[in-house]
Amino acid sequence: MARPSVTVLDYGSGNVRSAVRALERAGAEVVLSRDPRDVSTAVGLVVPGVGAFAAVMKALKDVGAVQQIGRRIAGGRPVLGICVGHQVFFEEGVEHGVRTQGMGEWPGTVELLKAPVVPHMGWNTVAPPAGSRLFEGIEDERFYFVHSYGVQRWEFEVLQPRMTPPAVTWAEHGVPFIAAVENGPLSAVQFHPEKSGDAGARLLRNWLGTL
């Protein structure tokens, strides 16, 4: 079988080489690029992200990636967000009292976890919904998280009776927070699959299997 083509979006956010290597091991033909042609023509697009919500949004805007990502989603072409690349698909982020608009694909605010200790750093279990394709076969595994902020409420409104609502996976660190969302062509995870050992590798293979 041909290896599916995946572009890892290169917009200056942290060390993305580990994501490239993990996707290659999972069976993808990977390009690290910000070129609009690579972003638009790849079978799958991965949006990584580390650091502050505002800084990631600014970096995405600076390279014109927000519009490119939006066009892919509107056209039903698969996108996977990782860590802060998961957070930016929500309506807004609040850090140190400053609100930054996100891409608004899902309702919700990224805010400081109400936990005794932050950051949430290390391995944790997740609670995927029945029928999750990302977590098929790894429903009871642990994944590696490094974050202080997250979405702690889900208030998605189903506007049409035939509309399939997103599948939401939860985890807990002091409070419940959204660990992953699967929504048609758009999926995103708060943890780092590329740092999550065999479970993370299986999740990436599961995602590639949906392409």
Backbone torsions as a table, in degrees:
resi	resn	phi	psi	omega
1	MET	NA	144.7	177.5
2	ALA	-69.1	143.2	177.4
3	ARG	-77.7	129.1	-179.1
4	PRO	-66.7	140.7	179.9
5	SER	-81.2	129.5	179.9
6	VAL	-130.6	131.1	171.8
7	THR	-101.4	126.1	169.7
8	VAL	-93.1	120.5	-173.7
9	LEU	-68.1	121.0	-177.6
10	ASP	-102.8	96.2	-178.5
11	TYR	-127.2	18.2	174.4
12	GLY	90.6	21.2	-178.3
13	SER	-104.4	94.2	169.6
14	GLY	67.1	-164.9	-177.3
15	ASN	-87.7	103.9	-178.0
16	VAL	-97.9	-3.4	-177.3
17	ARG	-63.3	-35.1	-179.8
18	SER	-65.4	-35.5	176.7
19	ALA	-67.0	-40.2	178.1
20	VAL	-60.9	-47.4	-178.2
21	ARG	-64.3	-40.9	-179.3
22	ALA	-64.1	-40.5	178.5
23	LEU	-67.6	-38.3	176.9
24	GLU	-63.0	-43.0	178.5
25	ARG	-65.0	-29.8	-179.6
26	ALA	-77.7	-10.8	174.1
27	GLY	117.5	12.4	-178.5
28	ALA	-98.5	154.8	168.1
29	GLU	-94.3	111.2	-165.0
30	VAL	-112.3	137.4	172.2
31	VAL	-123.0	133.3	173.6
32	LEU	-98.3	112.1	-169.5
33	SER	-160.4	155.3	168.3
34	ARG	-116.1	3.8	-179.8
35	ASP	-62.9	126.9	-178.4
36	PRO	-54.7	-30.9	179.0
37	ARG	-67.8	-40.7	178.8
38	ASP	-68.2	-37.8	-179.8
39	VAL	-66.6	-39.1	-174.2
40	SER	-84.3	-30.4	-172.0
41	THR	-94.2	-18.3	-179.5
42	ALA	-62.9	147.2	176.4
43	VAL	-64.4	-39.7	177.7
44	GLY	-130.9	147.1	176.8
45	LEU	-120.3	131.8	175.5
46	VAL	-110.9	128.6	179.1
47	VAL	-110.1	99.2	177.1
48	PRO	-80.5	177.6	177.2
49	GLY	176.3	130.3	173.4
50	VAL	-136.1	156.6	177.9
51	GLY	99.3	-147.2	-174.2
52	ALA	-86.0	142.9	178.1
53	PHE	-54.8	-49.3	-176.7
54	ALA	-62.1	-40.6	-178.5
55	ALA	-67.3	-39.4	179.0
56	VAL	-66.7	-43.4	178.0
57	MET	-61.4	-42.1	179.1
58	LYS	-62.7	-43.3	-179.4
59	ALA	-64.7	-39.4	177.6
60	LEU	-63.4	-42.9	179.5
61	LYS	-66.5	-38.8	-176.1
62	ASP	-61.9	-28.9	-179.9
63	VAL	-103.0	10.0	177.8
64	GLY	73.0	19.2	-173.4
65	ALA	-77.4	-26.2	-178.1
66	VAL	-60.4	-44.7	179.5
67	GLN	-67.6	-40.3	-179.5
68	GLN	-63.7	-43.4	178.7
69	ILE	-63.9	-43.8	179.8
70	GLY	-60.0	-40.1	178.6
71	ARG	-66.0	-38.9	178.2
72	ARG	-61.8	-47.4	-177.6
73	ILE	-63.6	-44.0	179.6
74	ALA	-61.0	-31.4	-179.8
75	GLY	-88.9	5.0	177.8
76	GLY	74.4	24.8	-178.2
77	ARG	-99.0	130.6	-168.2
78	PRO	-61.8	139.3	177.2
79	VAL	-135.4	138.5	174.9
80	LEU	-126.1	120.9	175.7
81	GLY	-98.7	145.7	-178.5
82	ILE	-129.6	130.8	176.8
83	CYS	58.5	-117.2	178.1
84	VAL	-66.7	-23.3	171.3
85	GLY	-67.2	-14.9	168.8
86	HIS	-83.5	-45.4	-174.3
87	GLN	-62.8	-36.9	-173.2
88	VAL	-68.8	-10.8	177.5
89	PHE	-81.3	-5.4	175.9
90	PHE	-88.6	175.0	-172.5
91	GLU	-64.0	-43.2	-176.0
92	GLU	-159.7	162.2	173.1
93	GLY	-123.1	143.3	178.3
94	VAL	-122.9	116.0	178.7
95	GLU	-131.8	123.2	179.3
96	HIS	53.7	39.4	177.6
97	GLY	81.3	-2.3	-178.2
98	VAL	-100.9	126.3	179.1
99	ARG	-95.9	132.5	178.6
100	THR	-126.0	129.8	179.9
101	GLN	-71.3	134.1	174.4
102	GLY	-95.1	-163.3	-178.2
103	MET	-82.8	-13.2	169.5
104	GLY	70.5	23.9	176.4
105	GLU	-70.8	-29.8	179.3
106	TRP	-131.1	150.0	174.8
107	PRO	-72.0	152.0	176.3
108	GLY	134.6	153.3	-179.7
109	THR	-116.7	129.9	174.7
110	VAL	-84.3	117.2	-177.1
111	GLU	-142.0	168.3	-176.6
112	LEU	-58.0	132.3	178.0
113	LEU	-65.0	133.1	178.5
114	LYS	-85.0	74.0	-175.0
115	ALA	-129.2	153.2	-179.9
116	PRO	-60.9	-32.3	-178.4
117	VAL	-131.3	126.7	169.6
118	VAL	-132.0	147.5	7.4
119	PRO	-73.7	161.1	168.8
120	HIS	-79.6	104.6	-173.7
121	MET	-129.7	119.3	177.6
122	GLY	132.9	-165.0	-173.4
123	TRP	-88.1	141.5	179.7
124	ASN	-151.2	152.8	175.2
125	THR	-83.6	164.8	178.0
126	VAL	-132.7	164.4	-179.8
127	ALA	-124.6	84.6	-179.8
128	PRO	-75.7	154.2	177.0
129	PRO	-76.3	162.5	176.1
130	ALA	-59.9	138.6	177.5
131	GLY	85.9	4.4	178.2
132	SER	-61.0	131.6	177.4
133	ARG	-86.0	-35.1	178.9
134	LEU	-61.9	-40.7	-172.6
135	PHE	-100.2	14.7	179.9
136	GLU	-60.0	122.4	179.4
137	GLY	84.4	-4.8	-179.2
138	ILE	-133.6	29.8	-175.8
139	GLU	-61.9	-29.4	-175.1
140	ASP	-105.4	11.5	-177.5
141	GLU	-85.9	168.9	176.9
142	ARG	-105.0	149.7	-179.3
143	PHE	-130.0	158.5	-172.5
144	TYR	-97.5	120.3	-178.3
145	PHE	-110.8	144.9	168.8
146	VAL	-145.8	96.3	-179.5
147	HIS	-165.8	155.0	175.5
148	SER	-110.7	-15.7	-175.1
149	TYR	-119.9	154.1	177.7
150	GLY	-168.8	172.9	177.3
151	VAL	-95.7	120.5	-171.9
152	GLN	-108.1	-1.6	176.7
153	ARG	-137.9	143.5	179.0
154	TRP	-124.0	116.8	-176.6
155	GLU	-131.6	56.1	-178.4
156	PHE	-80.8	129.0	-179.2
157	GLU	-101.9	122.1	177.0
158	VAL	-80.3	111.5	-172.9
159	LEU	-87.8	-22.5	-178.9
160	GLN	-128.3	138.2	-177.2
161	PRO	-56.4	-33.8	-177.8
162	ARG	-86.4	-1.0	-177.1
163	MET	-73.5	131.2	175.8
164	THR	-88.5	117.1	-178.5
165	PRO	-69.0	155.4	177.6
166	PRO	-60.4	149.8	174.3
167	ALA	-90.5	120.7	-173.5
168	VAL	-111.8	129.6	176.4
169	THR	-106.6	134.8	-177.1
170	TRP	-112.2	154.9	168.9
171	ALA	-137.5	176.6	-177.9
172	GLU	-139.8	132.6	170.8
173	HIS	-146.9	91.9	-172.4
174	GLY	80.5	-48.5	177.0
175	VAL	-138.3	158.3	172.8
176	PRO	-67.0	143.0	174.7
177	PHE	-144.3	160.4	-178.4
178	ILE	-77.5	120.6	-179.0
179	ALA	-95.0	-23.8	-179.7
180	ALA	-165.1	153.4	174.5
181	VAL	-136.3	136.3	173.6
182	GLU	-120.5	118.3	-171.0
183	ASN	-143.6	82.9	-178.6
184	GLY	61.9	-125.9	-178.3
185	PRO	-73.7	-14.8	-174.7
186	LEU	-103.8	121.9	172.5
187	SER	-128.2	154.0	178.9
188	ALA	-157.2	147.0	-178.7
189	VAL	-131.3	139.3	179.8
190	GLN	-76.6	-29.0	-178.4
191	PHE	-84.7	-179.2	179.7
192	HIS	-107.4	100.2	177.8
193	PRO	-61.9	-31.9	-178.0
194	GLU	-70.4	-12.5	177.4
195	LYS	-112.3	9.4	-171.9
196	SER	-105.3	25.3	172.7
197	GLY	60.5	-143.1	-176.7
198	ASP	-63.7	-36.5	-179.7
199	ALA	-64.6	-42.7	178.3
200	GLY	-65.8	-38.3	177.8
201	ALA	-63.7	-40.5	178.9
202	ARG	-65.4	-40.3	178.7
203	LEU	-61.1	-43.4	178.8
204	LEU	-64.3	-39.0	176.8
205	ARG	-64.9	-39.2	177.0
206	ASN	-60.4	-43.4	179.1
207	TRP	-64.2	-45.0	178.9
208	LEU	-60.9	-31.6	178.9
209	GLY	-68.4	-16.5	178.4
210	THR	-88.8	-9.0	-173.3
211	LEU	-74.3	NA	NA
